[in-house]
Amino acid sequence: MTGSLHDLVAAELAEPVDARVTAMAAALAARYPGAARAALFYGSCLREAQLDGLMLDFYLIVSDYRAAFGRGWFAFANRILPPNVFPFEHDGLAAKYAVLSEADFARLNGPGAGDVSVWARFAQPSRLVWAADEAAREQAINAVARAVPTLFALTIPMLDGTARRDALAIFKAGFALTYGAELRAERASRPNAITDTDPIRYQRFGALALAEYPTPRPPRRPKGYYKSGWQEGRERIRYRKAILRRWRVLRYKGKTLSLLRLAKATTTYAGGVDYLAWKINRHAGTKIEVKPWQRRWPILGGLILLPRLLRRGAIR
């Protein structure tokens, strides 16, 4: 296999999309003159030929939040709890878009991210549908290229035996772990379904990730330090326990952040409670109906609704 993971990411991001998606991304970027740096199209709509009636998903990357929003609430909210999410319509298509700065986009695709929400999505296919210039394009590619190595670094220590070198097994286990680290409306089989849509793609990306980023191991001892097999085994156990603790933190923090972002979205997303109900109904097969008072008081309505959804398994 030739090329690098960076080259493979760049080629995938450059694959063509529906012309209306490109036009929508350009119109979206035009709302943030001087701040917009790149727009990425991602999610299940990538696989759809018919876009009418669907909700498209974008990430808008900006230079910084003050340049995008000025000095008000939106800039503050995006800085302390990224990303902000907004609705958008153009040429008959509907979308929602999340806003991240270039610095946050790179950080949240890396292994030091405090939650999985960004790198879990960009370990999956996406398209770079608009860029301000070549420097912005390259920065977006570099950020996305961090996502798969991050997933592998946090997943491989959780596996045993040959699974640690099996690209598809790593992706499936990784997506299952990330779905458990967010509030998700999709069915439990969804993580496996992600790789099943294009196993060849995941094999190619995984093979390069394994070649360029070897299986994570415990830190090396100083040169000349003798380490018996028993000691090496103990170190591996300690290392795996450290990764297990990391996933416990990611699960707790991820679900907490999901709730906080939903609450924040009521200040940025008109009709957000209706969209959330539609998405849960679509993915979980439920029949949630939004009452008028929940539209007037979406945070209170969500807090009352959430325990019922958790008990019924509509979200996990």
C-alpha positions in Angstrom: 0.0 0.0 0.0 1.4 3.4 -1.0 0.8 6.8 0.3 0.2 8.1 3.8 -2.8 8.4 6.0 -2.6 12.2 5.5 -2.8 11.6 1.7 -5.7 9.2 2.1 -7.6 11.7 4.2 -6.9 14.5 1.7 -8.1 12.4 -1.2 -11.3 11.5 0.7 -12.0 15.0 1.7 -11.7 16.1 -1.9 -14.2 13.7 -3.3 -17.1 15.4 -5.1 -20.5 16.0 -3.6 -23.9 17.2 -4.8 -23.5 20.7 -6.2 -26.2 22.0 -3.9 -24.1 20.9 -0.9 -21.1 22.9 -2.2 -23.3 26.0 -2.8 -24.8 25.6 0.7 -21.3 25.5 2.2 -20.3 28.7 0.4 -23.5 30.5 1.5 -22.8 29.4 5.0 -19.3 30.6 5.0 -20.5 33.9 3.6 -22.4 34.5 6.8 -19.0 34.8 8.6 -16.9 37.1 6.3 -13.3 37.3 7.5 -13.8 34.5 10.0 -14.8 31.4 8.0 -11.9 29.2 7.2 -13.4 25.8 6.1 -16.6 23.9 5.9 -16.9 20.1 6.2 -19.9 18.0 5.2 -20.3 14.8 7.2 -22.9 12.4 8.5 -25.4 9.9 7.1 -26.4 12.3 4.3 -23.0 11.6 2.6 -24.5 8.3 1.5 -27.8 9.7 0.2 -28.5 10.6 -3.4 -31.7 12.4 -2.6 -31.2 15.2 -0.1 -34.6 16.9 -0.1 -36.4 16.5 3.2 -33.2 15.5 5.0 -31.2 17.4 7.6 -27.6 18.0 6.3 -24.7 18.2 8.8 -21.8 20.7 8.5 -18.9 21.8 10.6 -17.9 25.4 10.0 -14.3 26.1 11.0 -13.5 29.7 11.9 -10.3 31.6 12.7 -11.6 32.4 16.2 -14.9 32.9 18.0 -14.6 36.7 18.5 -14.0 37.1 14.8 -17.1 35.0 14.1 -19.5 36.4 16.7 -18.1 39.5 18.1 -18.0 40.0 21.9 -21.4 38.6 22.8 -22.9 35.5 24.3 -22.3 33.3 21.2 -18.5 33.8 21.3 -18.4 33.1 25.1 -20.6 30.0 24.8 -18.6 28.6 21.9 -15.3 29.1 23.8 -16.4 27.5 27.1 -18.6 24.7 25.6 -17.8 24.1 21.9 -19.4 23.8 19.5 -22.3 26.2 19.0 -24.9 24.6 16.7 -27.3 26.6 14.4 -29.9 25.7 11.8 -29.4 26.8 8.2 -31.5 26.7 5.0 -30.4 27.3 1.4 -31.9 26.5 -2.0 -34.6 24.3 -0.5 -32.2 22.3 1.7 -32.1 22.2 5.5 -29.0 21.8 7.6 -27.5 22.3 11.0 -23.9 23.4 11.4 -21.5 23.3 14.3 -18.9 26.1 14.8 -15.4 25.4 15.9 -12.2 27.4 15.8 -9.2 26.0 13.9 -7.4 25.5 17.2 -10.3 23.7 18.8 -10.9 21.6 15.7 -7.3 20.3 15.7 -7.4 19.8 19.5 -10.7 17.9 19.6 -9.6 15.5 16.9 -6.5 14.6 19.0 -5.9 12.1 21.8 -6.0 14.9 24.4 -9.6 15.8 23.7 -11.8 15.8 26.7 -14.7 14.0 24.9 -15.2 11.9 21.8 -17.7 14.0 19.9 -15.4 15.4 17.2 -12.8 12.7 16.6 -15.4 9.9 16.6 -17.2 11.7 13.8 -14.2 12.5 11.7 -12.8 9.0 11.9 -15.8 8.4 9.6 -16.0 9.8 6.0 -16.4 13.5 5.5 -15.9 16.1 2.7 -14.1 19.4 2.7 -16.6 21.4 0.7 -15.3 24.9 1.1 -12.0 26.5 2.2 -10.9 30.1 2.4 -7.5 29.3 1.0 -4.9 26.6 0.7 -3.6 27.2 4.2 -7.1 26.7 5.6 -7.5 23.6 3.5 -4.3 22.1 4.7 -5.1 22.9 8.4 -8.5 21.1 8.0 -6.8 18.1 6.4 -4.2 17.9 9.2 -6.9 18.1 11.9 -9.1 15.4 10.3 -6.0 13.2 9.8 -5.7 13.0 13.6 -9.1 11.4 14.2 -8.3 7.8 13.2 -5.0 7.6 15.1 -6.9 8.9 18.1 -9.5 6.3 17.9 -6.9 3.6 17.4 -4.7 4.8 20.3 -7.7 4.7 22.7 -9.2 1.4 21.4 -6.3 -1.0 20.8 -5.4 -1.3 24.5 -9.0 -2.4 25.1 -8.6 -5.4 22.8 -6.8 -8.7 23.1 -4.9 -11.0 20.7 -5.3 -10.7 17.0 -8.1 -8.1 17.3 -5.3 -5.6 18.2 -4.1 -5.8 14.6 -7.4 -6.2 12.8 -8.4 -2.8 11.4 -12.2 -3.5 11.2 -12.3 -5.0 14.7 -10.6 -1.9 16.0 -13.0 0.5 14.3 -16.0 -1.5 15.4 -14.8 -1.6 19.0 -13.9 2.0 18.9 -17.2 3.2 17.6 -19.0 1.0 20.2 -16.9 2.7 22.9 -17.6 6.2 21.5 -21.4 5.6 21.3 -21.3 4.6 25.0 -19.6 7.9 25.7 -22.4 10.2 24.4 -26.1 10.4 24.7 -27.2 8.7 21.5 -30.6 8.0 20.0 -29.4 5.3 17.5 -30.0 1.6 18.0 -27.3 -0.5 19.7 -26.4 -2.1 16.4 -25.4 1.3 14.9 -21.6 1.1 15.6 -21.2 -2.1 13.5 -23.4 -0.6 10.8 -21.0 2.2 10.4 -18.1 0.0 9.2 -20.5 -2.3 7.3 -21.4 0.5 4.9 -17.9 0.6 3.5 -15.6 -2.0 4.9 -12.9 -1.5 2.2 -12.6 2.2 3.2 -12.1 1.3 6.9 -9.6 -1.5 6.0 -7.5 1.0 4.0 -7.6 3.7 6.6 -6.9 1.2 9.4 -4.0 -0.4 7.7 -2.2 2.9 7.3 -3.0 3.9 10.8 -1.5 0.7 12.1 1.5 1.1 9.9 2.1 4.8 10.9 1.0 4.6 14.5 2.2 1.3 16.0 0.1 -0.5 18.7 0.3 1.7 21.9 2.6 0.2 24.6 3.5 1.2 28.1 6.3 3.8 28.5 9.8 2.4 28.0 12.1 2.0 30.9 15.6 3.7 30.9 18.2 2.0 28.7 19.9 -0.9 30.6 16.9 -1.5 32.8 16.2 -5.2 33.1 12.5 -6.1 32.9 11.4 -9.7 33.4 8.4 -11.2 31.6 6.4 -10.9 34.8 7.3 -7.2 35.2 6.4 -6.5 31.6 3.0 -8.2 32.1 2.3 -6.1 35.1 3.1 -2.9 33.2 0.8 -3.9 30.4 -2.0 -4.5 33.0 -1.4 -1.1 34.6 -1.4 0.5 31.1 -4.7 -1.1 30.2 -6.2 -0.1 33.6 -5.1 3.5 32.8 -7.0 3.4 29.5 -10.0 1.9 31.2 -10.0 4.8 33.6 -9.7 7.2 30.7 -12.8 5.7 29.0 -14.8 6.0 32.3 -13.9 9.7 32.4 -14.8 10.0 28.7 -18.2 8.3 29.3 -19.1 10.5 32.3 -17.8 13.7 30.7 -19.3 12.9 27.3 -22.8 12.3 28.6 -22.6 15.4 30.8 -21.4 17.6 28.0 -24.2 16.2 25.7 -26.8 17.4 28.2 -25.1 20.8 28.6 -24.9 21.2 24.8 -28.5 20.4 24.4 -29.4 23.0 27.0 -27.1 25.5 25.3 -28.7 24.7 21.9 -32.0 26.2 23.1 -30.3 29.6 23.0 -28.9 29.1 19.5 -31.2 26.7 17.7 -34.8 27.8 16.9 -37.0 24.8 16.8 -34.3 22.7 18.4 -36.6 20.7 20.6 -38.6 19.6 17.5 -35.5 18.6 15.7 -34.3 16.5 18.7 -37.7 14.7 18.9 -37.6 14.0 15.1 -34.0 12.6 15.3 -34.8 10.4 18.3 -38.0 9.1 16.6 -36.1 8.4 13.4 -33.2 6.5 14.9 -34.8 4.9 17.9 -38.3 4.1 16.5 -40.1 6.1 19.2 -43.1 8.3 18.8 -42.2 11.3 20.8 -44.6 14.3 20.5 -43.5 17.7 21.5 -46.1 19.6 23.5 -46.5 23.4 23.1 -45.2 24.1 26.6 -42.0 22.2 25.8 -41.4 24.6 22.9 -41.8 27.6 25.2 -39.6 26.0 28.0 -37.3 23.6 26.1 -34.8 23.2 28.9 -37.4 22.2 31.5 -39.2 20.0 28.9 -35.9 18.2 28.1 -35.1 17.6 31.8 -38.5 16.1 32.3 -38.4 14.0 29.1 -34.8 12.7 29.5 -35.4 10.2 32.4 -38.3 8.6 30.4 -36.2 8.3 27.3 -33.3 6.7 29.3 -35.7 4.2 31.0 -37.2 3.2 27.6 -33.8 2.9 26.0 -34.6 5.5 23.4 -31.3 7.2 24.2 -28.2 5.7 25.9 
